[in-house]
Each structure stands twice: as C-alpha cells, then as structure tokens.
Amino acid sequence: MKILILGAGGMLGSDLASVLSEQDLIVADRPEWDITKNEELKVKIQNCQPELIINCAAFTDVEAAEEQSETVFKVNAQGSLNLARISSELNLPLMQISTDYVFDGEKGSGYNEDDKTQAISVYGRSKEQGEKNIINNCQKYYIIRTSWLFGRAVARGKKNKTNFVDKMLELSQTQKVIKAVSDQFSKPTYAKDLARSIKSNFIDNQREFGIYHLVNEGAVSWFDYAEEIFKQRKIKIKLQKISGHDFFQKARRPKYSALNNNKLPKLRPWPEALADYLKSIQIIK
C-alpha cells in the first residue's frame, strides 16, 4: 500500500515509518510539507497519489499552546480541515491522530469512543475542532485517540523535546526531591506499540471508518507513573505528591482522561511497555 505519513519526523511518525517500512511509504515533514498551506498541500498529495494519508503532524506543546492559540488552531484545526477536504475530493482515506485532551476529565471514569468531547485547554480545543472538521468534511476517516505518548524519537514541537520518562530520568540526575502531580490520571502509551497496532488493525486488516481509542492499558497518575519509572530503573529518589493546581501550569489538564478501547484488541499494560522502552534507551546510551 502506498501510504503518506505526515509529521514523519515526530515521535509516532518515526515509529510508524519504521513499522510500515515494507509498505510503499512517502515520509513527509515540515518545512517541505506544511498542512496549513492548502493549495500547495493538495498539489503534493495529487502528485504522489497515496492510498492512505496518516496525519501525525500537530502542535503538541500543551503549555505553549495557551499563548499561541492562533498558531495552534492553524495547525491542529485548519490543517486537519485542509486534509479532510483534500481527502474527500480525491476519495482517499484519512487517519488522524488525536488525544485524550479532547475530554474535560470530569466523567469520573474512562471515556468511550462515542462520548461527547469537551476540551478545557487551547491544545485540547484545537484537536477537538480538528476532529470535528474531519468528521464533517471527510467520508473515509479514522480518528485514533491516544494519550501520554513516550517513545524513542524526540517530542517534536515541545520546548524540552523530551517525553515524561526521559524528563524524570533527567531530573533524577540533578534533584534530590521530584514533585509529581497525583490527581491527574490517564494511560501512558508507547509510540512503538501504537504504531504496531495501527499496522495490524488498519494496514494489514481493514477496519470500519470511525473513531478508535488506542492506548496501553492501566490508568495512573503522573506520580504513579514516575514511581514506576524509578522502580524499574532502580533509582532511589524522594517523590513528593502535589495537586495539579499547585503545579503552576498555564493549561488546564483533565483530571481523569483515561481512554477505553472498546473496538480493537487491547495493547499490553503500560508498565510492560515502559520496561521495553527503558531497555531500548539504555542500549542507545
């Protein structure tokens, strides 16, 4: 299959390119491919004639989004609208990677694929609008929601370019006490597991178009997540629980945004995926 991967240099995009290496791939990224430039984008897609478009391109810095709303919506909402219209016109299926942050986290339990979205941050609202733009303008679409991604490639678009696992390991080298939020919950997800599941469920097999949740299993807080990281790495350090309100973040985060995967084979528990990731970065270093 001829597949166009947009945002191929990012965390998930790079793992998708690796997992799908036996396919006929077009790996695309900025500045050559800019999803906000509609006419230019349309010409490029017409020229390469893919059979599937996977959009991993996004503005993902949740904090920076609060002060750059125009840019965030241009990429995450308008960019998705451009792709939806182009895909519809060319009769191409479109896969959009989305996030648990389209929910407000007030439900008190996990979110199902058909639950109503209600984002509470600029980033979340931009991704929510991106979903709506695709649903309303594209007939052949897959929306894949995931959460708390970690992986080998750098976190493109984020100020420190590190995922939570890497950040905790870095902090453990310089700090005696690390504060971690204990009242925000979701499901950490390994980008490589997500990429493999996309391959098996949507490339090797054909699923119905619609919305899907793909996450490693097990809902935890940032505190519990950090605790498991240090446990697996055998790092002795003092962890201090704090509330999200005390962390002085610009963007509001959902309290409980765990995604329920009701449609696809479930991924393995996140601590198992974390163990594989820690081994992989240990080999690199």
matplotlib code that plots the C-alpha trace (Angstrom):
import matplotlib.pyplot as plt

x = [0.0, 1.2, 1.0, 1.7, 2.9, 2.7, 4.7, 7.0, 9.9, 8.0, 7.7, 4.8, 5.5, 9.0, 7.9, 5.1, 7.7, 9.8, 6.9, 5.5, 8.9, 7.7, 4.9, 5.4, 5.9, 6.1, 7.6, 6.7, 7.5, 8.0, 9.1, 8.6, 5.2, 3.0, -0.6, -1.6, -0.9, -3.9, -3.2, 0.4, -0.6, -3.2, -0.8, 1.8, -0.8, -2.1, 1.4, 2.3, -1.1, -1.2, -3.8, -3.9, -2.9, -1.8, -1.6, 0.8, 1.6, 0.4, 1.2, 1.6, 3.1, 0.1, 1.7, 2.9, -0.5, -2.1, -0.1, 0.0, -3.7, -3.7, -0.8, -2.2, -5.6, -3.9, -2.1, -4.4, -7.8, -7.3, -4.6, -7.0, -9.7, -7.4, -6.6, -10.2, -11.3, -8.4, -9.0, -12.7, -12.1, -9.5, -11.5, -8.7, -9.0, -7.5, -6.2, -5.9, -4.0, -5.9, -5.7, -7.4, -7.3, -10.4, -12.3, -12.7, -11.9, -14.9, -16.8, -15.1, -14.4, -12.9, -14.1, -15.6, -15.2, -18.7, -18.6, -19.1, -15.9, -15.4, -11.9, -10.6, -7.3, -6.3, -4.5, -7.4, -9.9, -7.7, -7.6, -11.3, -12.0, -9.7, -11.8, -15.0, -13.5, -12.6, -16.0, -17.9, -15.8, -14.4, -16.3, -13.4, -11.7, -10.1, -9.6, -7.2, -7.1, -4.2, -2.6, 0.6, 2.9, 6.5, 9.0, 12.5, 12.2, 12.2, 8.9, 8.7, 7.2, 7.8, 10.2, 12.3, 11.7, 11.6, 8.8, 7.8, 10.0, 13.1, 12.3, 12.0, 15.3, 17.0, 15.6, 16.9, 20.4, 20.2, 17.4, 17.0, 13.3, 10.9, 7.4, 4.8, 1.1, -1.1, -4.6, -4.5, -5.0, -4.6, -2.9, 0.8, 1.2, 4.4, 4.6, 6.0, 3.1, 0.7, 2.4, 2.4, -1.3, -2.1, -0.3, -2.1, -5.5, -5.7, -3.0, -2.9, -6.6, -9.4, -11.5, -14.7, -14.2, -14.8, -13.3, -10.9, -9.0, -5.6, -3.6, -1.5, -3.7, -3.8, -4.8, -2.3, -1.4, 1.8, 3.0, 2.4, 3.9, 7.1, 7.2, 7.2, 9.9, 12.3, 11.3, 12.2, 15.4, 16.3, 16.7, 16.3, 14.8, 12.2, 8.9, 6.5, 2.8, 1.3, -2.0, -2.3, -3.5, -0.2, 2.0, 1.5, 0.7, -0.9, -3.1, -5.8, -5.4, -8.2, -8.5, -9.3, -9.0, -8.3, -9.5, -11.5, -10.5, -13.8, -13.2, -9.7, -7.5, -6.2, -2.5, -0.3, -0.2, 1.9, 4.5, 5.5, 5.8, 7.8, 10.2, 10.9, 11.4, 13.8, 15.8, 15.9, 17.2, 19.7, 21.2, 21.5, 23.3]
y = [0.0, 3.5, 5.5, 9.2, 9.8, 13.5, 14.5, 11.6, 13.1, 13.1, 10.5, 8.5, 9.3, 8.0, 4.7, 4.4, 4.8, 2.1, -0.3, 0.2, 0.1, -2.7, -0.6, 2.0, 5.0, 8.7, 10.1, 13.8, 16.6, 20.3, 22.5, 20.7, 19.5, 22.1, 21.0, 24.7, 25.5, 24.1, 24.6, 23.5, 20.5, 19.5, 19.5, 17.5, 14.8, 14.7, 14.2, 11.3, 9.6, 7.8, 5.2, 6.3, 9.5, 9.3, 12.7, 12.8, 16.5, 18.6, 21.4, 19.3, 21.7, 22.0, 24.8, 26.9, 26.5, 28.8, 31.7, 30.7, 29.9, 31.3, 29.0, 26.0, 26.3, 26.9, 23.6, 21.3, 22.6, 24.3, 21.8, 18.9, 20.7, 21.1, 17.4, 16.4, 18.4, 17.1, 13.5, 13.8, 15.4, 12.7, 9.9, 9.0, 7.6, 9.8, 8.7, 11.5, 11.0, 12.7, 12.9, 12.2, 16.0, 16.4, 15.4, 17.5, 14.7, 15.2, 12.0, 10.1, 7.0, 6.1, 7.7, 5.6, 6.3, 7.8, 10.0, 13.7, 15.8, 18.9, 20.1, 22.5, 23.8, 25.6, 22.5, 20.2, 22.5, 22.7, 18.9, 18.7, 21.1, 19.1, 16.0, 17.9, 19.2, 15.7, 14.2, 17.0, 17.1, 13.6, 10.4, 8.0, 8.7, 7.0, 9.2, 7.4, 8.9, 8.1, 9.5, 10.3, 9.1, 8.1, 6.9, 6.9, 10.0, 13.4, 15.0, 17.4, 20.8, 20.7, 23.1, 20.5, 17.9, 15.1, 12.8, 12.3, 9.2, 11.0, 14.1, 12.1, 10.4, 13.7, 15.3, 12.3, 13.3, 16.8, 16.8, 15.1, 15.6, 15.4, 16.7, 14.9, 15.5, 12.9, 14.0, 13.7, 10.3, 8.8, 5.9, 6.1, 4.8, 3.6, 5.0, 1.8, -0.3, 2.3, 2.1, -1.7, -1.7, 0.7, -1.6, -4.8, -3.2, -0.8, -1.7, -5.5, -5.6, -3.2, -1.7, 0.3, 4.0, 5.9, 6.8, 4.5, 4.6, 3.0, 3.1, 0.8, -0.5, 0.8, 4.3, 6.0, 9.5, 11.3, 10.4, 6.7, 6.9, 8.5, 6.0, 3.1, 4.6, 4.9, 1.5, -0.1, 1.8, 1.1, 4.8, 5.8, 9.3, 11.1, 11.7, 14.3, 14.3, 17.6, 18.7, 19.9, 23.2, 23.6, 22.9, 26.4, 25.3, 27.7, 25.0, 23.1, 19.3, 16.8, 15.1, 11.7, 11.3, 7.5, 6.2, 2.9, 0.8, -0.9, -1.7, -3.1, -5.8, -4.2, -3.2, -4.6, -2.9, 0.2, -1.0, -3.8, -1.3, 1.0, -1.8, -2.3, 1.4, 1.7, -1.2, 0.5, 3.8, 2.1, 0.4, 3.7, 5.4]
z = [0.0, -0.8, 2.4, 3.1, 6.6, 7.6, 10.6, 9.9, 11.9, 15.2, 17.9, 16.5, 12.8, 13.0, 14.7, 12.0, 9.3, 10.9, 11.5, 8.0, 6.2, 3.9, 2.5, -0.3, 2.0, 1.5, 4.7, 4.8, 7.3, 7.6, 6.0, 2.7, 3.7, 5.6, 6.3, 6.8, 3.1, 1.4, -2.3, -2.0, 0.1, -2.4, -5.3, -3.4, -2.5, -6.1, -7.3, -5.0, -5.2, -1.9, -1.0, 2.7, 4.5, 8.1, 9.8, 12.8, 12.2, 15.1, 17.5, 20.7, 23.4, 25.7, 27.8, 24.8, 23.2, 25.8, 24.4, 20.8, 20.1, 16.6, 15.5, 17.4, 15.7, 12.3, 12.6, 14.5, 13.3, 9.9, 8.9, 9.6, 7.7, 4.7, 4.8, 5.2, 2.2, 0.0, 1.1, 0.3, -3.1, -4.0, -2.4, -0.1, 3.4, 6.1, 9.5, 12.1, 15.4, 18.2, 22.0, 25.3, 25.9, 23.8, 27.0, 30.2, 32.5, 34.7, 33.8, 36.7, 34.7, 31.3, 28.1, 25.3, 21.6, 21.3, 24.4, 23.9, 23.7, 25.8, 25.8, 28.5, 27.1, 23.9, 22.7, 23.6, 21.9, 18.7, 18.5, 19.2, 16.4, 14.2, 14.8, 14.0, 10.8, 9.7, 10.7, 8.9, 5.7, 5.1, 4.4, 4.8, 8.1, 11.1, 14.2, 16.5, 20.0, 22.3, 25.5, 27.3, 24.5, 25.1, 22.6, 21.1, 18.8, 20.3, 21.2, 18.3, 18.9, 22.7, 24.4, 26.1, 23.4, 25.9, 27.0, 30.6, 31.1, 29.8, 31.8, 35.1, 34.4, 33.7, 36.8, 38.9, 38.0, 39.5, 42.1, 45.4, 45.5, 42.5, 42.6, 40.6, 40.1, 41.9, 40.8, 37.0, 35.5, 32.1, 30.3, 29.3, 25.7, 24.0, 20.5, 19.1, 20.5, 19.0, 15.6, 15.6, 16.5, 13.7, 11.3, 12.4, 12.7, 9.8, 7.3, 7.4, 8.0, 7.0, 9.8, 9.5, 9.3, 12.6, 16.0, 17.8, 21.2, 21.2, 24.5, 26.6, 29.4, 33.0, 34.2, 36.5, 37.9, 36.9, 40.4, 40.0, 36.5, 37.9, 40.8, 38.3, 36.2, 39.1, 40.4, 37.1, 36.8, 40.5, 41.2, 44.8, 45.0, 47.0, 45.2, 46.5, 45.6, 44.6, 43.2, 39.6, 41.0, 42.8, 39.7, 38.3, 34.7, 32.3, 30.6, 32.4, 32.3, 32.5, 35.9, 34.6, 30.8, 30.5, 27.2, 26.9, 24.0, 23.1, 19.4, 19.0, 20.6, 23.7, 24.0, 26.8, 30.2, 30.2, 32.8, 30.3, 27.5, 29.8, 30.5, 26.8, 26.3, 29.2, 27.8, 24.4, 25.6, 27.9, 24.8, 23.0, 25.8]

ax = plt.figure().add_subplot(projection="3d")
ax.plot(x, y, z, "-o")
ax.set_aspect("equal")
plt.show()
